């Protein structure tokens, strides 16, 4: 899972960092740091991954960027 990409995709769907944080049990600041790739992206907790996957499925967003064309 690409956490910064997933969070950015959720934000493009209209969710705020505060809403995302509430859904995954983290603060807005933590979500901001994850979106920027500053924290929690190399070894995320299982609850963060599970929460983001659930939100991504609910809002129809990908958890990985599309592969570049050959």
C-alpha positions as protocol buffer text, in pm:
chain_id: "A"
residue {
  index: 1
  type: UNK
  ca { x: 0 y: 0 z: 0 }
}
residue {
  index: 2
  type: UNK
  ca { x: 124 y: 345 z: -91 }
}
residue {
  index: 3
  type: UNK
  ca { x: 8 y: 548 z: 207 }
}
residue {
  index: 4
  type: UNK
  ca { x: 80 y: 901 z: 74 }
}
residue {
  index: 5
  type: UNK
  ca { x: -94 y: 813 z: -255 }
}
residue {
  index: 6
  type: UNK
  ca { x: -395 y: 664 z: -74 }
}
residue {
  index: 7
  type: UNK
  ca { x: -436 y: 966 z: 152 }
}
residue {
  index: 8
  type: UNK
  ca { x: -401 y: 1207 z: -141 }
}
residue {
  index: 9
  type: UNK
  ca { x: -660 y: 1009 z: -336 }
}
residue {
  index: 10
  type: UNK
  ca { x: -901 y: 1022 z: -42 }
}
residue {
  index: 11
  type: UNK
  ca { x: -846 y: 1397 z: -14 }
}
residue {
  index: 12
  type: UNK
  ca { x: -926 y: 1436 z: -384 }
}
residue {
  index: 13
  type: UNK
  ca { x: -1258 y: 1268 z: -305 }
}
residue {
  index: 14
  type: UNK
  ca { x: -1328 y: 1547 z: -56 }
}
residue {
  index: 15
  type: UNK
  ca { x: -1219 y: 1397 z: 275 }
}
residue {
  index: 16
  type: UNK
  ca { x: -1021 y: 1617 z: 512 }
}
residue {
  index: 17
  type: UNK
  ca { x: -712 y: 1505 z: 699 }
}
residue {
  index: 18
  type: UNK
  ca { x: -919 y: 1530 z: 1018 }
}
residue {
  index: 19
  type: UNK
  ca { x: -1185 y: 1297 z: 876 }
}
residue {
  index: 20
  type: UNK
  ca { x: -924 y: 1048 z: 758 }
}
residue {
  index: 21
  type: UNK
  ca { x: -750 y: 1064 z: 1095 }
}
residue {
  index: 22
  type: UNK
  ca { x: -1076 y: 1003 z: 1279 }
}
residue {
  index: 23
  type: UNK
  ca { x: -1145 y: 697 z: 1066 }
}
residue {
  index: 24
  type: UNK
  ca { x: -801 y: 545 z: 1124 }
}
residue {
  index: 25
  type: UNK
  ca { x: -749 y: 655 z: 1485 }
}
residue {
  index: 26
  type: UNK
  ca { x: -481 y: 915 z: 1419 }
}
residue {
  index: 27
  type: UNK
  ca { x: -459 y: 1292 z: 1453 }
}
residue {
  index: 28
  type: UNK
  ca { x: -478 y: 1537 z: 1164 }
}
residue {
  index: 29
  type: UNK
  ca { x: -108 y: 1610 z: 1216 }
}
residue {
  index: 30
  type: UNK
  ca { x: -23 y: 1240 z: 1182 }
}
residue {
  index: 31
  type: UNK
  ca { x: -226 y: 1216 z: 862 }
}
residue {
  index: 32
  type: UNK
  ca { x: -50 y: 1526 z: 728 }
}
residue {
  index: 33
  type: UNK
  ca { x: 289 y: 1371 z: 804 }
}
residue {
  index: 34
  type: UNK
  ca { x: 188 y: 1043 z: 639 }
}
residue {
  index: 35
  type: UNK
  ca { x: 58 y: 1223 z: 330 }
}
residue {
  index: 36
  type: UNK
  ca { x: 388 y: 1412 z: 304 }
}
residue {
  index: 37
  type: UNK
  ca { x: 583 y: 1088 z: 348 }
}
residue {
  index: 38
  type: UNK
  ca { x: 743 y: 1214 z: 670 }
}
residue {
  index: 39
  type: UNK
  ca { x: 614 y: 951 z: 912 }
}
residue {
  index: 40
  type: UNK
  ca { x: 437 y: 618 z: 934 }
}
residue {
  index: 41
  type: UNK
  ca { x: 489 y: 513 z: 574 }
}
residue {
  index: 42
  type: UNK
  ca { x: 782 y: 272 z: 593 }
}
residue {
  index: 43
  type: UNK
  ca { x: 645 y: 61 z: 876 }
}
residue {
  index: 44
  type: UNK
  ca { x: 281 y: 156 z: 924 }
}
residue {
  index: 45
  type: UNK
  ca { x: 76 y: -6 z: 1195 }
}
residue {
  index: 46
  type: UNK
  ca { x: -173 y: -271 z: 1098 }
}
residue {
  index: 47
  type: UNK
  ca { x: -459 y: -50 z: 1217 }
}
residue {
  index: 48
  type: UNK
  ca { x: -350 y: 234 z: 985 }
}
residue {
  index: 49
  type: UNK
  ca { x: -326 y: 0 z: 685 }
}
residue {
  index: 50
  type: UNK
  ca { x: -658 y: -167 z: 765 }
}
residue {
  index: 51
  type: UNK
  ca { x: -831 y: 170 z: 817 }
}
residue {
  index: 52
  type: UNK
  ca { x: -697 y: 321 z: 496 }
}
residue {
  index: 53
  type: UNK
  ca { x: -794 y: 11 z: 295 }
}
residue {
  index: 54
  type: UNK
  ca { x: -1146 y: 32 z: 435 }
}
residue {
  index: 55
  type: UNK
  ca { x: -1175 y: 403 z: 352 }
}
residue {
  index: 56
  type: UNK
  ca { x: -1028 y: 348 z: 5 }
}
residue {
  index: 57
  type: UNK
  ca { x: -1283 y: 75 z: -69 }
}
residue {
  index: 58
  type: UNK
  ca { x: -1569 y: 286 z: 66 }
}
residue {
  index: 59
  type: UNK
  ca { x: -1474 y: 585 z: -150 }
}
residue {
  index: 60
  type: UNK
  ca { x: -1360 y: 392 z: -457 }
}
residue {
  index: 61
  type: UNK
  ca { x: -996 y: 497 z: -457 }
}
residue {
  index: 62
  type: UNK
  ca { x: -683 y: 299 z: -534 }
}
residue {
  index: 63
  type: UNK
  ca { x: -417 y: 222 z: -274 }
}
residue {
  index: 64
  type: UNK
  ca { x: -138 y: 218 z: -534 }
}
residue {
  index: 65
  type: UNK
  ca { x: -71 y: 453 z: -824 }
}
residue {
  index: 66
  type: UNK
  ca { x: -143 y: 311 z: -1168 }
}
residue {
  index: 67
  type: UNK
  ca { x: 149 y: 142 z: -1341 }
}
residue {
  index: 68
  type: UNK
  ca { x: 322 y: 357 z: -1601 }
}
residue {
  index: 69
  type: UNK
  ca { x: 253 y: 259 z: -1961 }
}
residue {
  index: 70
  type: UNK
  ca { x: 516 y: 36 z: -2123 }
}
